[in-house]
Amino acid sequence: MLENVSISSEHPVSADQVYRALVALGAEPVTDPLLRPEGPLEEDRLHLLGSLLATTELEITAATRLAEAEEIEDVLDTLLGWSSQVGDPGLAANVLTNRLQRTAIQVSESDEDQPPLGRDAAFAAVTTAVYALRAQLAVEQEESEE
């Protein structure tokens, strides 16, 4: 079942590698050369990974034929590529949990004092999904240890 669901990479990417990927996509973040004369630092890695994630999500969104009959095919093609890269089902569940956590935070962000009711409902639904997925992972982990 879930033998190894940790997400430590055999070959972790460096901040410089992520920055070069963003440059290749034409989406490198503008940095102050006085603050970063040598380029990105390792402490910038997570921020850069977030930028790369946003760039990828925007590309997928632009490539997906929304509200057309082929939309589901586009989503499935993207999902197949994602699944083949992630591989292990336990690891995939960890990635999904992380995505859901980011989604919950992003959905809850609002400049309004009282966010629209739909946002509150979406936040509650995503948060519930995070807890349900975590609980399922815990059960599967216990079963695999027996």
Backbone torsions as a table, in degrees:
resi	resn	phi	psi	omega
1	MET	NA	-109.7	-177.2
2	LEU	-101.2	83.5	-177.9
3	GLU	-78.0	-46.6	-178.0
4	ASN	-137.3	102.3	-178.8
5	VAL	-109.4	10.6	177.8
6	SER	-72.6	158.7	-174.9
7	ILE	-115.0	40.2	173.7
8	SER	-86.9	129.4	-174.6
9	SER	-85.6	140.0	174.6
10	GLU	-64.3	-37.3	-177.5
11	HIS	-129.9	75.5	-177.7
12	PRO	-62.9	141.5	179.3
13	VAL	-81.4	146.2	179.8
14	SER	-89.3	167.0	176.3
15	ALA	-59.4	-39.9	180.0
16	ASP	-64.3	-40.4	178.3
17	GLN	-64.1	-42.0	178.8
18	VAL	-65.1	-42.3	178.9
19	TYR	-60.8	-42.9	178.9
20	ARG	-64.4	-35.2	175.8
21	ALA	-64.0	-41.7	178.1
22	LEU	-64.8	-38.5	176.8
23	VAL	-62.3	-44.4	-179.9
24	ALA	-61.1	-31.3	179.0
25	LEU	-88.8	-0.8	-179.1
26	GLY	70.9	29.6	-175.4
27	ALA	-130.5	27.1	-178.0
28	GLU	-67.4	137.7	179.1
29	PRO	-70.8	146.9	177.9
30	VAL	-78.6	125.4	179.1
31	THR	-119.6	151.8	178.5
32	ASP	-76.4	116.1	-178.1
33	PRO	-63.3	-20.7	176.7
34	LEU	-74.0	-33.7	178.8
35	LEU	-81.8	-33.5	-176.7
36	ARG	-131.6	64.4	-177.6
37	PRO	-63.8	-26.4	-179.1
38	GLU	-93.1	3.4	-176.0
39	GLY	97.4	-167.2	-175.9
40	PRO	-67.9	146.3	176.7
41	LEU	-101.2	163.1	179.2
42	GLU	-59.5	-29.0	178.6
43	GLU	-68.8	-13.7	177.4
44	ASP	-87.9	-4.7	-171.1
45	ARG	-55.0	-50.8	-178.1
46	LEU	-65.1	-39.0	177.2
47	HIS	-62.2	-44.0	179.0
48	LEU	-66.1	-39.4	176.5
49	LEU	-61.6	-39.5	175.9
50	GLY	-61.8	-39.5	177.0
51	SER	-65.3	-40.8	178.1
52	LEU	-65.6	-40.6	177.2
53	LEU	-61.2	-46.1	179.2
54	ALA	-61.6	-42.6	179.1
55	THR	-60.7	-44.2	179.4
56	THR	-64.5	-44.6	179.9
57	GLU	-63.9	-38.2	177.6
58	LEU	-66.2	-38.9	177.4
59	GLU	-64.2	-43.0	178.7
60	ILE	-63.5	-43.4	-179.9
61	THR	-62.6	-42.1	179.6
62	ALA	-66.9	-32.1	-177.3
63	ALA	-84.7	-16.9	-176.9
64	THR	-86.0	129.5	-179.4
65	ARG	-81.2	88.3	-179.3
66	LEU	-72.1	143.6	177.3
67	ALA	61.9	24.1	173.8
68	GLU	-119.3	163.3	-177.7
69	ALA	-60.7	-30.4	-176.9
70	GLU	-85.8	2.1	-176.4
71	GLU	-54.3	-46.3	-177.2
72	ILE	-64.2	-34.6	176.7
73	GLU	-63.9	-41.2	177.8
74	ASP	-62.2	-45.1	-179.9
75	VAL	-62.7	-43.2	-179.9
76	LEU	-65.8	-40.5	176.9
77	ASP	-60.6	-43.5	178.0
78	THR	-63.2	-43.5	-179.8
79	LEU	-63.3	-39.4	177.6
80	LEU	-61.9	-42.9	176.6
81	GLY	-63.0	-41.7	178.7
82	TRP	-62.9	-48.1	-177.4
83	SER	-63.1	-40.3	-179.3
84	SER	-68.0	-29.4	178.6
85	GLN	-77.8	-41.4	-177.0
86	VAL	-75.4	-44.5	176.3
87	GLY	78.8	-104.8	-173.2
88	ASP	-47.9	127.0	-179.2
89	PRO	-59.8	-36.6	178.2
90	GLY	-66.0	-41.7	177.2
91	LEU	-64.8	-40.4	177.7
92	ALA	-59.4	-41.7	179.1
93	ALA	-64.3	-37.9	176.5
94	ASN	-64.3	-41.6	178.3
95	VAL	-63.5	-42.6	178.9
96	LEU	-63.6	-40.4	177.7
97	THR	-60.3	-44.6	178.6
98	ASN	-61.6	-41.9	178.9
99	ARG	-63.5	-43.5	179.4
100	LEU	-62.4	-38.5	177.8
101	GLN	-62.3	-43.8	178.0
102	ARG	-63.4	-41.4	179.9
103	THR	-61.8	-43.7	180.0
104	ALA	-59.7	-43.4	179.5
105	ILE	-65.6	-44.0	-178.4
106	GLN	-65.8	-38.8	179.1
107	VAL	-66.3	-35.1	-176.7
108	SER	-77.9	-14.6	-179.8
109	GLU	-70.0	128.8	179.4
110	SER	-158.3	142.0	176.9
111	ASP	-83.7	-9.5	-177.0
112	GLU	-85.6	148.2	176.2
113	ASP	-63.6	-39.6	-179.4
114	GLN	-121.3	98.6	-178.8
115	PRO	-62.9	154.1	179.3
116	PRO	-56.7	149.1	-177.5
117	LEU	-54.7	-38.3	179.5
118	GLY	-60.1	-36.5	178.3
119	ARG	-67.0	-42.5	177.7
120	ASP	-61.2	-43.1	179.8
121	ALA	-65.8	-41.4	178.9
122	ALA	-65.1	-42.0	178.0
123	PHE	-60.4	-45.1	179.7
124	ALA	-62.7	-41.2	-179.6
125	ALA	-65.4	-44.6	-179.1
126	VAL	-67.5	-41.3	178.8
127	THR	-62.9	-41.6	176.9
128	THR	-61.1	-41.5	178.5
129	ALA	-62.1	-39.3	177.7
130	VAL	-60.3	-49.9	-178.7
131	TYR	-64.0	-40.0	179.5
132	ALA	-64.9	-43.1	179.7
133	LEU	-67.2	-41.5	177.0
134	ARG	-61.6	-42.5	179.6
135	ALA	-62.8	-43.2	178.6
136	GLN	-63.0	-42.0	177.7
137	LEU	-61.4	-41.0	179.3
138	ALA	-62.6	-43.5	178.7
139	VAL	-62.8	-46.4	179.1
140	GLU	-62.6	-38.8	179.0
141	GLN	-64.7	-43.2	177.3
142	GLU	-61.6	-41.9	179.9
143	GLU	-64.6	-37.3	-178.4
144	SER	-74.6	-20.9	178.7
145	GLU	-84.3	-13.9	-178.2
146	GLU	-77.7	NA	NA
